[in-house]
Amino acid sequence: MSTLARQSVDGTERKAGRLIALGMLAALLASTCCVLPLALVLIGVTGAWMVNLQALKPVTPYAIALTAGALAWAGWLVFRPARVCDLESGDCATTRPLMRRVFIACALFVALLLGFPLIAPLFY
């Protein structure tokens, strides 16, 4: 595979990874009222200051939109057909399936985070 083509594939993989990370961070921001305090308590961070996280509730729709946009763009980059692949070296055979698995795992985690406020009332 030529150097230019390899850089193109690597750049796409890097961009998809950054978009997935952005989607994960936006999902955490969107769930600050419910999931983030629970996660902080589970790792041992406590305090009355966590009540102030409720003030971020008005930002939730924007964070959800950012999450959906970042994950949609990352999904498009990950699942679109590769433009240039060298079948002899197997570059695409190893990087694309791995990135797809990472994307699916992150998308499921984000869906769990965003769906938690809907199912949380069932637990109390």
N, CA, C and O atoms as a Tinker XYZ file with bonds, in Angstrom:
   496  protein
     1  N      0.847000   -1.159000    0.000000    73     2
     2  CA     0.000000    0.000000    0.000000    64     1     3
     3  C      0.897000    1.228000    0.000000    63     2     4     5
     4  O      1.915000    1.256000    0.693000    81     3
     5  N      0.539000    2.209000   -0.746000    73     3     6
     6  CA     1.348000    3.415000   -0.820000    64     5     7
     7  C      1.259000    4.179000    0.494000    63     6     8     9
     8  O      0.317000    4.016000    1.269000    81     7
     9  N      2.256000    5.010000    0.720000    73     7    10
    10  CA     2.307000    5.786000    1.955000    64     9    11
    11  C      1.130000    6.737000    2.064000    63    10    12    13
    12  O      0.564000    6.904000    3.145000    81    11
    13  N      0.754000    7.365000    0.952000    73    11    14
    14  CA    -0.372000    8.305000    0.959000    64    13    15
    15  C     -1.675000    7.592000    1.291000    63    14    16    17
    16  O     -2.487000    8.109000    2.059000    81    15
    17  N     -1.882000    6.411000    0.719000    73    15    18
    18  CA    -3.101000    5.661000    0.995000    64    17    19
    19  C     -3.142000    5.201000    2.446000    63    18    20    21
    20  O     -4.201000    5.215000    3.074000    81    19
    21  N     -1.987000    4.790000    2.986000    73    19    22
    22  CA    -1.932000    4.348000    4.380000    64    21    23
    23  C     -2.237000    5.511000    5.310000    63    22    24    25
    24  O     -2.944000    5.338000    6.303000    81    23
    25  N     -1.710000    6.706000    5.001000    73    23    26
    26  CA    -1.995000    7.864000    5.827000    64    25    27
    27  C     -3.474000    8.215000    5.772000    63    26    28    29
    28  O     -4.048000    8.655000    6.768000    81    27
    29  N     -4.096000    8.020000    4.608000    73    27    30
    30  CA    -5.520000    8.293000    4.458000    64    29    31
    31  C     -6.345000    7.370000    5.342000    63    30    32    33
    32  O     -7.267000    7.821000    6.022000    81    31
    33  N     -6.018000    6.075000    5.337000    73    31    34
    34  CA    -6.741000    5.104000    6.157000    64    33    35
    35  C     -6.483000    5.383000    7.627000    63    34    36    37
    36  O     -7.420000    5.365000    8.425000    81    35
    37  N     -5.216000    5.644000    8.014000    73    35    38
    38  CA    -4.896000    5.933000    9.406000    64    37    39
    39  C     -5.583000    7.212000    9.879000    63    38    40    41
    40  O     -6.051000    7.275000   11.016000    81    39
    41  N     -5.648000    8.230000    9.020000    73    39    42
    42  CA    -6.309000    9.480000    9.380000    64    41    43
    43  C     -7.786000    9.279000    9.626000    63    42    44    45
    44  O     -8.347000    9.868000   10.549000    81    43
    45  N     -8.418000    8.460000    8.821000    73    43    46
    46  CA    -9.839000    8.163000    9.001000    64    45    47
    47  C    -10.065000    7.426000   10.314000    63    46    48    49
    48  O    -11.006000    7.731000   11.046000    81    47
    49  N     -9.206000    6.461000   10.611000    73    47    50
    50  CA    -9.331000    5.708000   11.858000    64    49    51
    51  C     -9.133000    6.637000   13.062000    63    50    52    53
    52  O     -9.857000    6.538000   14.053000    81    51
    53  N     -8.168000    7.521000   12.971000    73    51    54
    54  CA    -7.910000    8.463000   14.058000    64    53    55
    55  C     -9.091000    9.415000   14.246000    63    54    56    57
    56  O     -9.495000    9.706000   15.372000    81    55
    57  N     -9.634000    9.895000   13.132000    73    55    58
    58  CA   -10.775000   10.814000   13.205000    64    57    59
    59  C    -11.986000   10.110000   13.815000    63    58    60    61
    60  O    -12.699000   10.692000   14.633000    81    59
    61  N    -12.218000    8.862000   13.419000    73    59    62
    62  CA   -13.339000    8.101000   13.976000    64    61    63
    63  C    -13.141000    7.888000   15.469000    63    62    64    65
    64  O    -14.096000    7.979000   16.240000    81    63
    65  N    -11.910000    7.605000   15.883000    73    63    66
    66  CA   -11.628000    7.414000   17.301000    64    65    67
    67  C    -11.882000    8.682000   18.103000    63    66    68    69
    68  O    -12.421000    8.630000   19.209000    81    67
    69  N    -11.491000    9.818000   17.541000    73    67    70
    70  CA   -11.733000   11.088000   18.230000    64    69    71
    71  C    -13.220000   11.391000   18.328000    63    70    72    73
    72  O    -13.687000   11.898000   19.347000    81    71
    73  N    -13.958000   11.083000   17.279000    73    71    74
    74  CA   -15.399000   11.319000   17.301000    64    73    75
    75  C    -16.099000   10.410000   18.312000    63    74    76    77
    76  O    -17.047000   10.828000   18.977000    81    75
    77  N    -15.635000    9.178000   18.422000    73    75    78
    78  CA   -16.198000    8.260000   19.410000    64    77    79
    79  C    -15.929000    8.787000   20.815000    63    78    80    81
    80  O    -16.813000    8.756000   21.671000    81    79
    81  N    -14.711000    9.270000   21.055000    73    79    82
    82  CA   -14.377000    9.834000   22.361000    64    81    83
    83  C    -15.226000   11.069000   22.650000    63    82    84    85
    84  O    -15.688000   11.255000   23.776000    81    83
    85  N    -15.431000   11.909000   21.644000    73    83    86
    86  CA   -16.277000   13.090000   21.818000    64    85    87
    87  C    -17.705000   12.680000   22.156000    63    86    88    89
    88  O    -18.334000   13.287000   23.023000    81    87
    89  N    -18.217000   11.666000   21.486000    73    87    90
    90  CA   -19.561000   11.169000   21.773000    64    89    91
    91  C    -19.678000   10.632000   23.191000    63    90    92    93
    92  O    -20.692000   10.846000   23.855000    81    91
    93  N    -18.643000    9.933000   23.660000    73    91    94
    94  CA   -18.651000    9.404000   25.017000    64    93    95
    95  C    -18.647000   10.539000   26.042000    63    94    96    97
    96  O    -19.399000   10.501000   27.016000    81    95
    97  N    -17.805000   11.542000   25.824000    73    95    98
    98  CA   -17.756000   12.672000   26.759000    64    97    99
    99  C    -19.067000   13.457000   26.762000    63    98   100   101
   100  O    -19.539000   13.884000   27.816000    81    99
   101  N    -19.644000   13.644000   25.591000    73    99   102
   102  CA   -20.928000   14.352000   25.517000    64   101   103
   103  C    -22.028000   13.550000   26.199000    63   102   104   105
   104  O    -22.919000   14.129000   26.821000    81   103
   105  N    -21.978000   12.235000   26.093000    73   103   106
   106  CA   -22.975000   11.404000   26.771000    64   105   107
   107  C    -22.824000   11.500000   28.286000    63   106   108   109
   108  O    -23.820000   11.528000   29.010000    81   107
   109  N    -21.588000   11.550000   28.765000    73   107   110
   110  CA   -21.383000   11.738000   30.196000    64   109   111
   111  C    -21.910000   13.098000   30.646000    63   110   112   113
   112  O    -22.500000   13.214000   31.720000    81   111
   113  N    -21.697000   14.121000   29.828000    73   111   114
   114  CA   -22.222000   15.443000   30.147000    64   113   115
   115  C    -23.750000   15.428000   30.151000    63   114   116   117
   116  O    -24.379000   16.053000   31.005000    81   115
   117  N    -24.334000   14.721000   29.205000    73   115   118
   118  CA   -25.796000   14.658000   29.122000    64   117   119
   119  C    -26.405000   13.917000   30.307000    63   118   120   121
   120  O    -27.562000   14.145000   30.659000    81   119
   121  N    -25.631000   13.038000   30.917000    73   119   122
   122  CA   -26.165000   12.250000   32.024000    64   121   123
   123  C    -25.641000   12.732000   33.371000    63   122   124   125
   124  O    -25.622000   11.964000   34.332000    81   123
   125  N    -25.215000   13.994000   33.458000    73   123   126
   126  CA   -24.663000   14.499000   34.714000    64   125   127
   127  C    -25.682000   14.501000   35.845000    63   126   128   129
   128  O    -25.306000   14.402000   37.014000    81   127
   129  N    -26.948000   14.611000   35.520000    73   127   130
   130  CA   -27.948000   14.669000   36.585000    64   129   131
   131  C    -28.197000   13.303000   37.207000    63   130   132   133
   132  O    -28.625000   13.230000   38.359000    81   131
   133  N    -27.946000   12.238000   36.492000    73   131   134
   134  CA   -28.323000   10.913000   36.991000    64   133   135
   135  C    -27.141000    9.956000   37.128000    63   134   136   137
   136  O    -26.881000    9.435000   38.213000    81   135
   137  N    -26.439000    9.732000   36.046000    73   135   138
   138  CA   -25.423000    8.691000   36.024000    64   137   139
   139  C    -24.106000    9.158000   36.630000    63   138   140   141
   140  O    -23.459000    8.396000   37.349000    81   139
   141  N    -23.699000   10.381000   36.359000    73   139   142
   142  CA   -22.404000   10.853000   36.846000    64   141   143
   143  C    -22.323000   10.844000   38.376000    63   142   144   145
   144  O    -21.318000   10.376000   38.911000    81   143
   145  N    -23.335000   11.339000   39.107000    73   143   146
   146  CA   -23.241000   11.233000   40.569000    64   145   147
   147  C    -23.157000    9.781000   41.047000    63   146   148   149
   148  O    -22.420000    9.477000   41.985000    81   147
   149  N    -23.899000    8.901000   40.414000    73   147   150
   150  CA   -23.845000    7.486000   40.776000    64   149   151
   151  C    -22.449000    6.920000   40.521000    63   150   152   153
   152  O    -21.914000    6.189000   41.355000    81   151
   153  N    -21.865000    7.250000   39.384000    73   151   154
   154  CA   -20.525000    6.768000   39.069000    64   153   155
   155  C    -19.494000    7.331000   40.045000    63   154   156   157
   156  O    -18.584000    6.617000   40.466000    81   155
   157  N    -19.631000    8.600000   40.404000    73   155   158
   158  CA   -18.693000    9.203000   41.350000    64   157   159
   159  C    -18.799000    8.545000   42.727000    63   158   160   161
   160  O    -17.783000    8.316000   43.383000    81   159
   161  N    -20.005000    8.243000   43.161000    73   159   162
   162  CA   -20.178000    7.568000   44.447000    64   161   163
   163  C    -19.591000    6.165000   44.396000    63   162   164   165
   164  O    -18.994000    5.705000   45.369000    81   163
   165  N    -19.755000    5.488000   43.278000    73   163   166
   166  CA   -19.217000    4.130000   43.157000    64   165   167
   167  C    -17.696000    4.093000   43.218000    63   166   168   169
   168  O    -17.112000    3.113000   43.681000    81   167
   169  N    -17.051000    5.169000   42.745000    73   167   170
   170  CA   -15.580000    5.173000   42.807000    64   169   171
   171  C    -15.069000    5.836000   44.083000    63   170   172   173
   172  O    -13.858000    5.954000   44.274000    81   171
   173  N    -15.982000    6.273000   44.964000    73   171   174
   174  CA   -15.592000    6.783000   46.263000    64   173   175
   175  C    -15.575000    8.288000   46.408000    63   174   176   177
   176  O    -15.172000    8.793000   47.456000    81   175
   177  N    -15.992000    9.015000   45.406000    73   175   178
   178  CA   -16.037000   10.475000   45.490000    64   177   179
   179  C    -17.417000   10.859000   46.011000    63   178   180   181
   180  O    -18.433000   10.577000   45.374000    81   179
   181  N    -17.442000   11.495000   47.156000    73   179   182
   182  CA   -18.725000   11.878000   47.748000    64   181   183
   183  C    -18.688000   13.341000   48.158000    63   182   184   185
   184  O    -17.640000   13.988000   48.134000    81   183
   185  N    -19.823000   13.833000   48.525000    73   183   186
   186  CA   -19.907000   15.206000   49.009000    64   185   187
   187  C    -21.213000   15.844000   48.608000    63   186   188   189
   188  O    -21.880000   15.416000   47.666000    81   187
   189  N    -21.563000   16.882000   49.350000    73   187   190
   190  CA   -22.804000   17.590000   49.074000    64   189   191
   191  C    -22.731000   18.404000   47.793000    63   190   192   193
   192  O    -23.766000   18.811000   47.264000    81   191
   193  N    -21.526000   18.649000   47.282000    73   191   194
   194  CA   -21.357000   19.439000   46.062000    64   193   195
   195  C    -21.973000   18.749000   44.853000    63   194   196   197
   196  O    -22.236000   19.409000   43.847000    81   195
   197  N    -22.211000   17.442000   44.920000    73   195   198
   198  CA   -22.764000   16.730000   43.767000    64   197   199
   199  C    -24.193000   17.158000   43.456000    63   198   200   201
   200  O    -24.688000   16.927000   42.353000    81   199
   201  N    -24.852000   17.778000   44.423000    73   199   202
   202  CA   -26.201000   18.301000   44.173000    64   201   203
   203  C    -26.146000   19.394000   43.108000    63   202   204   205
   204  O    -27.104000   19.586000   42.360000    81   203
   205  N    -25.042000   20.096000   43.044000    73   203   206
   206  CA   -24.889000   21.174000   42.064000    64   205   207
   207  C    -24.841000   20.663000   40.619000    63   206   208   209
   208  O    -25.000000   21.451000   39.687000    81   207
   209  N    -24.627000   19.372000   40.421000    73   207   210
   210  CA   -24.622000   18.812000   39.064000    64   209   211
   211  C    -25.999000   18.920000   38.414000    63   210   212   213
   212  O    -26.115000   18.885000   37.189000    81   211
   213  N    -27.030000   19.048000   39.225000    73   211   214
   214  CA   -28.389000   19.209000   38.700000    64   213   215
   215  C    -28.515000   20.512000   37.910000    63   214   216   217
   216  O    -29.399000   20.638000   37.062000    81   215
   217  N    -27.641000   21.476000   38.179000    73   215   218
   218  CA   -27.679000   22.753000   37.458000    64   217   219
   219  C    -27.340000   22.585000   35.984000    63   218   220   221
   220  O    -27.641000   23.465000   35.178000    81   219
   221  N    -26.721000   21.476000   35.622000    73   219   222
   222  CA   -26.379000   21.220000   34.214000    64   221   223
   223  C    -27.528000   20.602000   33.425000    63   222   224   225
   224  O    -27.378000   20.306000   32.239000    81   223
   225  N    -28.657000   20.409000   34.066000    73   223   226
   226  CA   -29.819000   19.798000   33.396000    64   225   227
   227  C    -30.252000   20.538000   32.127000    63   226   228   229
   228  O    -30.608000   19.870000   31.156000    81   227
   229  N    -30.243000   21.883000   32.073000    73   227   230
   230  CA   -30.649000   22.567000   30.833000    64   229   231
   231  C    -29.709000   22.294000   29.644000    63   230   232   233
   232  O    -30.101000   22.489000   28.493000    81   231
   233  N    -28.500000   21.855000   29.911000    73   231   234
   234  CA   -27.533000   21.584000   28.842000    64   233   235
   235  C    -27.752000   20.198000   28.227000    63   234   236   237
   236  O    -27.209000   19.897000   27.164000    81   235
   237  N    -28.536000   19.368000   28.886000    73   235   238
   238  CA   -28.724000   17.980000   28.468000    64   237   239
   239  C    -29.162000   17.820000   27.007000    63   238   240   241
   240  O    -28.565000   17.001000   26.309000    81   239
   241  N    -30.165000   18.547000   26.499000    73   239   242
   242  CA   -30.557000   18.347000   25.095000    64   241   243
   243  C    -29.431000   18.660000   24.106000    63   242   244   245
   244  O    -29.290000   17.990000   23.083000    81   243
   245  N    -28.634000   19.678000   24.420000    73   243   246
   246  CA   -27.516000   20.016000   23.530000    64   245   247
   247  C    -26.437000   18.940000   23.571000    63   246   248   249
   248  O    -25.846000   18.605000   22.545000    81   247
   249  N    -26.185000   18.408000   24.750000    73   247   250
   250  CA   -25.196000   17.345000   24.869000    64   249   251
   251  C    -25.672000   16.072000   24.170000    63   250   252   253
   252  O    -24.870000   15.356000   23.570000    81   251
   253  N    -26.954000   15.795000   24.243000    73   251   254
   254  CA   -27.503000   14.621000   23.545000    64   253   255
   255  C    -27.375000   14.813000   22.036000    63   254   256   257
   256  O    -27.030000   13.873000   21.320000    81   255
   257  N    -27.646000   16.008000   21.553000    73   255   258
   258  CA   -27.494000   16.284000   20.119000    64   257   259
   259  C    -26.041000   16.156000   19.693000    63   258   260   261
   260  O    -25.756000   15.610000   18.627000    81   259
   261  N    -25.118000   16.653000   20.511000    73   259   262
   262  CA   -23.692000   16.519000   20.209000    64   261   263
   263  C    -23.278000   15.054000   20.201000    63   262   264   265
   264  O    -22.510000   14.628000   19.338000    81   263
   265  N    -23.782000   14.286000   21.154000    73   263   266
   266  CA   -23.490000   12.853000   21.214000    64   265   267
   267  C    -23.983000   12.142000   19.965000    63   266   268   269
   268  O    -23.243000   11.378000   19.345000    81   267
   269  N    -25.224000   12.392000   19.599000    73   267   270
   270  CA   -25.794000   11.732000   18.418000    64   269   271
   271  C    -25.037000   12.127000   17.151000    63   270   272   273
   272  O    -24.760000   11.281000   16.301000    81   271
   273  N    -24.707000   13.403000   17.027000    73   271   274
   274  CA   -23.970000   13.853000   15.847000    64   273   275
   275  C    -22.579000   13.249000   15.764000    63   274   276   277
   276  O    -22.161000   12.796000   14.698000    81   275
   277  N    -21.861000   13.237000   16.873000    73   275   278
   278  CA   -20.497000   12.687000   16.870000    64   277   279
   279  C    -20.517000   11.188000   16.587000    63   278   280   281
   280  O    -19.694000   10.691000   15.819000    81   279
   281  N    -21.450000   10.468000   17.201000    73   279   282
   282  CA   -21.515000    9.026000   16.957000    64   281   283
   283  C    -22.004000    8.706000   15.548000    63   282   284   285
   284  O    -21.564000    7.722000   14.954000    81   283
   285  N    -22.898000    9.512000   15.011000    73   283   286
   286  CA   -23.350000    9.283000   13.635000    64   285   287
   287  C    -22.202000    9.499000   12.647000    63   286   288   289
   288  O    -22.019000    8.716000   11.714000    81   287
   289  N    -21.437000   10.560000   12.861000    73   287   290
   290  CA   -20.305000   10.827000   11.970000    64   289   291
   291  C    -19.240000    9.737000   12.120000    63   290   292   293
   292  O    -18.687000    9.269000   11.124000    81   291
   293  N    -18.955000    9.337000   13.349000    73   291   294
   294  CA   -17.982000    8.275000   13.572000    64   293   295
   295  C    -18.462000    6.961000   12.956000    63   294   296   297
   296  O    -17.673000    6.226000   12.360000    81   295
   297  N    -19.753000    6.668000   13.101000    73   295   298
   298  CA   -20.296000    5.446000   12.495000    64   297   299
   299  C    -20.187000    5.473000   10.983000    63   298   300   301
   300  O    -19.905000    4.452000   10.355000    81   299
   301  N    -20.410000    6.641000   10.400000    73   299   302
   302  CA   -20.275000    6.748000    8.952000    64   301   303
   303  C    -18.820000    6.518000    8.533000    63   302   304   305
   304  O    -18.560000    5.850000    7.533000    81   303
   305  N    -17.885000    7.065000    9.289000    73   303   306
   306  CA   -16.475000    6.861000    8.955000    64   305   307
   307  C    -16.043000    5.416000    9.145000    63   306   308   309
   308  O    -15.226000    4.909000    8.377000    81   307
   309  N    -16.578000    4.750000   10.152000    73   307   310
   310  CA   -16.157000    3.390000   10.458000    64   309   311
   311  C    -16.807000    2.367000    9.534000    63   310   312   313
   312  O    -16.149000    1.416000    9.111000    81   311
   313  N    -18.081000    2.545000    9.214000    73   311   314
   314  CA   -18.800000    1.521000    8.463000    64   313   315
   315  C    -18.855000    1.747000    6.953000    63   314   316   317
   316  O    -19.325000    0.874000    6.224000    81   315
   317  N    -18.390000    2.887000    6.472000    73   315   318
   318  CA   -18.368000    3.073000    5.025000    64   317   319
   319  C    -17.286000    2.176000    4.422000    63   318   320   321
   320  O    -16.324000    1.826000    5.105000    81   319
   321  N    -17.433000    1.809000    3.172000    73   319   322
   322  CA   -16.421000    0.963000    2.545000    64   321   323
   323  C    -15.077000    1.696000    2.471000    63   322   324   325
   324  O    -15.020000    2.896000    2.202000    81   323
   325  N    -14.022000    0.958000    2.710000    73   323   326
   326  CA   -12.684000    1.544000    2.637000    64   325   327
   327  C    -12.353000    1.862000    1.188000    63   326   328   329
   328  O    -12.635000    1.071000    0.288000    81   327
   329  N    -11.757000    3.020000    0.973000    73   327   330
   330  CA   -11.420000    3.424000   -0.391000    64   329   331
   331  C    -10.226000    2.658000   -0.929000    63   330   332   333
   332  O    -10.242000    2.169000   -2.059000    81   331
   333  N     -9.197000    2.559000   -0.114000    73   331   334
   334  CA    -7.973000    1.910000   -0.576000    64   333   335
   335  C     -7.562000    0.887000    0.476000    63   334   336   337
   336  O     -7.347000    1.227000    1.640000    81   335
   337  N     -7.456000   -0.354000    0.055000    73   335   338
   338  CA    -6.990000   -1.411000    0.942000    64   337   339
   339  C     -5.992000   -2.269000    0.197000    63   338   340   341
   340  O     -6.173000   -2.583000   -0.979000    81   339
   341  N     -4.952000   -2.639000    0.890000    73   339   342
   342  CA    -3.976000   -3.547000    0.317000    64   341   343
   343  C     -4.266000   -4.924000    0.899000    63   342   344   345
   344  O     -3.998000   -5.180000    2.073000    81   343
   345  N     -4.811000   -5.798000    0.078000    73   343   346
   346  CA    -5.183000   -7.120000    0.562000    64   345   347
   347  C     -3.971000   -7.976000    0.901000    63   346   348   349
   348  O     -4.069000   -8.897000    1.712000    81   347
   349  N     -2.833000   -7.681000    0.288000    73   347   350
   350  CA    -1.639000   -8.472000    0.568000    64   349   351
   351  C     -1.097000   -8.202000    1.965000    63   350   352   353
   352  O     -0.693000   -9.132000    2.663000    81   351
   353  N     -1.086000   -6.936000    2.377000    73   351   354
   354  CA    -0.566000   -6.626000    3.711000    64   353   355
   355  C     -1.629000   -6.819000    4.787000    63   354   356   357
   356  O     -1.288000   -6.994000    5.957000    81   355
   357  N     -2.887000   -6.791000    4.426000    73   355   358
   358  CA    -3.979000   -7.011000    5.372000    64   357   359
   359  C     -4.224000   -5.849000    6.312000    63   358   360   361
   360  O     -4.770000   -6.045000    7.398000    81   359
   361  N     -3.836000   -4.644000    5.925000    73   359   362
   362  CA    -4.030000   -3.485000    6.791000    64   361   363
   363  C     -5.493000   -3.267000    7.128000    63   362   364   365
   364  O     -5.836000   -3.071000    8.294000    81   363
   365  N     -6.343000   -3.299000    6.144000    73   363   366
   366  CA    -7.762000   -3.039000    6.378000    64   365   367
   367  C     -8.419000   -4.186000    7.136000    63   366   368   369
   368  O     -9.384000   -3.982000    7.873000    81   367
   369  N     -7.898000   -5.375000    6.953000    73   367   370
   370  CA    -8.496000   -6.520000    7.615000    64   369   371
   371  C     -8.294000   -6.474000    9.123000    63   370   372   373
   372  O     -9.070000   -7.077000    9.864000    81   371
   373  N     -7.265000   -5.768000    9.594000    73   371   374
   374  CA    -7.028000   -5.732000   11.032000    64   373   375
   375  C     -7.553000   -4.455000   11.679000    63   374   376   377
   376  O     -8.021000   -4.499000   12.817000    81   375
   377  N     -7.486000   -3.331000   10.992000    73   375   378
   378  CA    -7.869000   -2.083000   11.640000    64   377   379
   379  C     -9.375000   -1.829000   11.582000    63   378   380   381
   380  O     -9.952000   -1.395000   12.579000    81   379
   381  N    -10.004000   -2.076000   10.487000    73   379   382
   382  CA   -11.424000   -1.760000   10.365000    64   381   383
   383  C    -12.295000   -2.586000   11.312000    63   382   384   385
   384  O    -13.129000   -2.005000   12.007000    81   383
   385  N    -12.145000   -3.912000   11.375000    73   383   386
   386  CA   -12.993000   -4.668000   12.303000    64   385   387
   387  C    -12.769000   -4.276000   13.766000    63   386   388   389
   388  O    -13.718000   -4.264000   14.550000    81   387
   389  N    -11.538000   -3.959000   14.141000    73   387   390
   390  CA   -11.271000   -3.538000   15.508000    64   389   391
   391  C    -11.982000   -2.225000   15.807000    63   390   392   393
   392  O    -12.603000   -2.079000   16.860000    81   391
   393  N    -11.892000   -1.284000   14.899000    73   391   394
   394  CA   -12.546000    0.006000   15.113000    64   393   395
   395  C    -14.062000   -0.157000   15.125000    63   394   396   397
   396  O    -14.751000    0.552000   15.857000    81   395
   397  N    -14.581000   -1.066000   14.338000    73   395   398
   398  CA   -16.026000   -1.322000   14.349000    64   397   399
   399  C    -16.466000   -1.871000   15.699000    63   398   400   401
   400  O    -17.511000   -1.479000   16.219000    81   399
   401  N    -15.672000   -2.780000   16.272000    73   399   402
   402  CA   -16.014000   -3.331000   17.580000    64   401   403
   403  C    -15.960000   -2.256000   18.662000    63   402   404   405
   404  O    -16.821000   -2.201000   19.540000    81   403
   405  N    -14.945000   -1.410000   18.590000    73   403   406
   406  CA   -14.839000   -0.313000   19.552000    64   405   407
   407  C    -16.034000    0.619000   19.412000    63   406   408   409
   408  O    -16.609000    1.050000   20.412000    81   407
   409  N    -16.408000    0.929000   18.184000    73   407   410
   410  CA   -17.553000    1.811000   17.959000    64   409   411
   411  C    -18.835000    1.197000   18.519000    63   410   412   413
   412  O    -19.600000    1.883000   19.197000    81   411
   413  N    -19.074000   -0.062000   18.248000    73   411   414
   414  CA   -20.301000   -0.718000   18.720000    64   413   415
   415  C    -20.329000   -0.751000   20.249000    63   414   416   417
   416  O    -21.371000   -0.487000   20.850000    81   415
   417  N    -19.202000   -1.070000   20.881000    73   415   418
   418  CA   -19.148000   -1.089000   22.342000    64   417   419
   419  C    -19.429000    0.294000   22.920000    63   418   420   421
   420  O    -20.181000    0.426000   23.886000    81   419
   421  N    -18.834000    1.308000   22.340000    73   419   422
   422  CA   -19.060000    2.676000   22.825000    64   421   423
   423  C    -20.489000    3.125000   22.570000    63   422   424   425
   424  O    -21.084000    3.793000   23.415000    81   423
   425  N    -21.045000    2.773000   21.429000    73   423   426
   426  CA   -22.423000    3.153000   21.122000    64   425   427
   427  C    -23.401000    2.490000   22.098000    63   426   428   429
   428  O    -24.374000    3.119000   22.514000    81   427
   429  N    -23.157000    1.245000   22.461000    73   427   430
   430  CA   -24.011000    0.571000   23.442000    64   429   431
   431  C    -23.882000    1.221000   24.819000    63   430   432   433
   432  O    -24.873000    1.383000   25.530000    81   431
   433  N    -22.660000    1.591000   25.187000    73   431   434
   434  CA   -22.445000    2.266000   26.469000    64   433   435
   435  C    -23.145000    3.621000   26.493000    63   434   436   437
   436  O    -23.757000    3.988000   27.496000    81   435
   437  N    -23.056000    4.355000   25.403000    73   435   438
   438  CA   -23.722000    5.655000   25.300000    64   437   439
   439  C    -25.243000    5.475000   25.365000    63   438   440   441
   440  O    -25.932000    6.257000   26.020000    81   439
   441  N    -25.758000    4.464000   24.698000    73   439   442
   442  CA   -27.199000    4.202000   24.760000    64   441   443
   443  C    -27.630000    3.884000   26.193000    63   442   444   445
   444  O    -28.704000    4.299000   26.629000    81   443
   445  N    -26.794000    3.152000   26.919000    73   443   446
   446  CA   -27.091000    2.862000   28.313000    64   445   447
   447  C    -27.080000    4.134000   29.143000    63   446   448   449
   448  O    -27.958000    4.342000   29.980000    81   447
   449  N    -26.087000    4.986000   28.912000    73   447   450
   450  CA   -26.013000    6.251000   29.657000    64   449   451
   451  C    -27.217000    7.149000   29.375000    63   450   452   453
   452  O    -27.807000    7.720000   30.292000    81   451
   453  N    -27.569000    7.264000   28.106000    73   451   454
   454  CA   -28.668000    8.148000   27.745000    64   453   455
   455  C    -30.031000    7.568000   28.116000    63   454   456   457
   456  O    -30.989000    8.312000   28.325000    81   455
   457  N    -30.116000    6.255000   28.196000    73   455   458
   458  CA   -31.372000    5.616000   28.565000    64   457   459
   459  C    -31.573000    5.487000   30.067000    63   458   460   461
   460  O    -32.678000    5.197000   30.525000    81   459
   461  N    -30.519000    5.700000   30.828000    73   459   462
   462  CA   -30.613000    5.532000   32.280000    64   461   463
   463  C    -31.664000    6.436000   32.927000    63   462   464   465
   464  O    -32.408000    5.962000   33.785000    81   463
   465  N    -31.761000    7.721000   32.554000    73   463   466
   466  CA   -32.804000    8.551000   33.189000    64   465   467
   467  C    -34.221000    8.041000   32.925000    63   466   468   469
   468  O    -35.133000    8.325000   33.701000    81   467
   469  N    -34.410000    7.304000   31.858000    73   467   470
   470  CA   -35.742000    6.772000   31.563000    64   469   471
   471  C    -36.101000    5.576000   32.443000    63   470   472   473
   472  O    -37.263000    5.387000   32.802000    81   471
   473  N    -35.081000    4.763000   32.790000    73   471   474
   474  CA   -35.367000    3.579000   33.594000    64   473   475
   475  C    -35.051000    3.784000   35.076000    63   474   476   477
   476  O    -35.408000    2.936000   35.894000    81   475
   477  N    -34.395000    4.882000   35.442000    73   475   478
   478  CA   -34.029000    5.130000   36.831000    64   477   479
   479  C    -35.244000    5.150000   37.773000    63   478   480   481
   480  O    -35.148000    4.616000   38.878000    81   479
   481  N    -36.377000    5.741000   37.384000    73   479   482
   482  CA   -37.530000    5.737000   38.308000    64   481   483
   483  C    -38.039000    4.339000   38.660000    63   482   484   485
   484  O    -38.750000    4.175000   39.651000    81   483
   485  N    -37.691000    3.348000   37.874000    73   483   486
   486  CA   -38.131000    1.991000   38.190000    64   485   487
   487  C    -37.394000    1.420000   39.405000    63   486   488   489
   488  O    -37.865000    0.457000   40.009000    81   487
   489  N    -36.257000    1.993000   39.769000    73   487   490
   490  CA   -35.443000    1.475000   40.858000    64   489   491
   491  C    -35.730000    2.146000   42.193000    63   490   492   493
   492  O    -35.253000    1.685000   43.231000    81   491
   493  N    -36.496000    3.220000   42.182000    73   491   494
   494  CA   -36.829000    3.857000   43.451000    64   493   495
   495  C    -38.218000    4.415000   43.436000    63   494   496
   496  O    -38.664000    4.989000   44.429000    81   495
